Each structure stands twice: as C-alpha cells, then as structure tokens.
C-alpha cells in the first residue's frame, strides 16, 4: 500500500514539474523590448519551416507575438518586395537589413530599444 502511494505521489510530482517546465512564459522586460522593436519599425521575415526562425522566435518566448513578423509562405509578395532571400531577415526603419538569428544586443543597438 505504501509503495502504491509513493508511486502516485512521485507521478503527481513529475507531472507538476513537467507542466511548470513547459508553460509559456515571458518576462515583462522581454515583452516591453518586443513592443519597442515593433514601435521602432523593426520587422522579422521568416518561414514556419525555418529552424533559425524558430530559434529566433523561441528567444522572445511568448513575447514574440508582439514582434512585427511577416510569414513569407503566406505573404510571398511582401517578402519579394522587401528583397528577402534568406531567413530570418530583420529589416529596420532606416532601410538596413540583417540576416540570420540576431542577439538582443544587436537588435537593441539597431533600434535604440533597451532590455532592462
């Protein structure tokens, strides 16, 4: 009987740990940073199948929803007009372009947004 209770308790604890580890999270600072990037005119172009795009999205956690993201499999014309040839591509208000996964420090420097 004690063994069964121990197994039940262990299983419950493992389920809680898994649920907490898989929960979508985002710090307020990260959300403010993502909003600032969009306000400053930064755009990220990518595709759903691009592993580098997925890595960039994961860096922002749930705050990625605040990024001005253009899905190039859906908005093909906009991506062509923007001259996107690789993914991810970041475009900025000043007309500059950066290809590949970008660190927050690079994005902050390009836009003047701070991650504090």
Secondary structure, 3 states (H helix, E strand, C coil): CHHHHHHHHHHHHHHHHHHHHCCCCCCHHHHHHHHHHHHCCCEEEECCCCHHHHHHHHHCHHHHHHCCEEECCCCHHHHHHCCCCCCCEEECCCCCEEECCCCHHHHHHHHCCCCC
